[in-house]
Amino acid sequence: MIGFPPCKINLGLQVIRRRPDGYHDLDTCFYPVPFCDVLEVLPAETFSFRQTGLTLPGNVHENLCVKAWQFMHRQFGTPAVQVYLHKCIPPGAGLGGGSADAAWMLRLLQQLFHKEIPQNQLLAVAGSLGSDCPFFLYDAPMLGSGIGDVLRPAGVSLKGYSLVLLKPDVHMSTAEAYQHVVPAENRPPVYEILRTDIRQWKTLLVNDFEASVMRKYPVIQELKNALYGAGAVYASMSGSGSAVYGIFSRPVSVPQGLNGYLIWQGEL
């Protein structure tokens, strides 16, 4: 069985407050983007995992697909499988590629072996693997609150718009990004901003990680400025970086100087 785990962008990312448990309360919109990895899961006598494509940090046992199978094996007695993952979504980009792979591993295992597992149980398993993972059990834009794991439909559509995804040669650690972010409360919530005309998002819809991340990596600010210069109606860093996206009202040719940073472009 083959699946195509998509990535996501964040439409706005407000860090509201630091929680007593050390995590942060967030307000964001996760928006799915059809830039995908490839994940194949087949029944097997013994578990195996093979990965090609982009190089991933860490060892095999740290891969979230492996952890997803291990959890399902312990919790529900999931049989051994042969897993093949081809990575296209770069790590350390704020695009949720690892979380998508883990969630789709759960989806494929459920389809193969556990059709009776209720969605709320699968969501709980996904949440134990990572705060972004539950989103990828849905196939629609979702508002995220809590640590990003409390989800509800966003009611926003970018159908007809084009997206350009750029990534500099920077791997941004989420933990490092959180060390420097400045939480702020009492702001208009993301869902209200998303109801405004998209041309107003430039001044209203913010990613709180941008200020500190762009200070350390000015190239990210330069790429965002270049996307606006190319005619984007909205541009932002995704997640805690380092990928930057631009939303265009029409198909666009990426300026020649940005070609080296392009990782995907297409219609939403």
HELIX and SHEET records of a PDB file:
HELIX    1   1 VAL A   60  GLU A   62  5                                   3    
HELIX    2   2 LEU A   64  PHE A   76  1                                  13    
HELIX    3   3 GLY A   97  PHE A  113  1                                  17    
HELIX    4   4 GLN A  119  LEU A  129  1                                  11    
HELIX    5   5 CYS A  133  LEU A  137  5                                   5    
HELIX    6   6 THR A  174  HIS A  180  1                                   7    
HELIX    7   7 VAL A  190  LEU A  194  1                                   5    
HELIX    8   8 ILE A  198  GLN A  200  5                                   3    
HELIX    9   9 TRP A  201  LEU A  204  1                                   4    
HELIX   10  10 GLU A  210  LYS A  216  1                                   7    
HELIX   11  11 PRO A  218  GLY A  229  1                                  12    
HELIX   12  12 GLN A  256  TYR A  261  5                                   6    
SHEET    1   A 4 ILE A   2  GLY A   3  0                                        
SHEET    2   A 4 VAL A  38  PRO A  43 -1                                        
SHEET    3   A 4 VAL A  81  LYS A  87 -1                                        
SHEET    4   A 4 SER A  48  GLY A  53  1                                        
SHEET    1   B 4 PRO A   6  ARG A  18  0                                        
SHEET    2   B 4 HIS A  24  CYS A  36 -1                                        
SHEET    3   B 4 MET A 142  SER A 145 -1                                        
SHEET    4   B 4 VAL A 150  PRO A 153 -1                                        
SHEET    1   C 4 TYR A 234  MET A 237  0                                        
SHEET    2   C 4 VAL A 244  PHE A 248 -1                                        
SHEET    3   C 4 SER A 162  LEU A 166 -1                                        
SHEET    4   C 4 LEU A 262  GLU A 267 -1                                        
END                                                                             
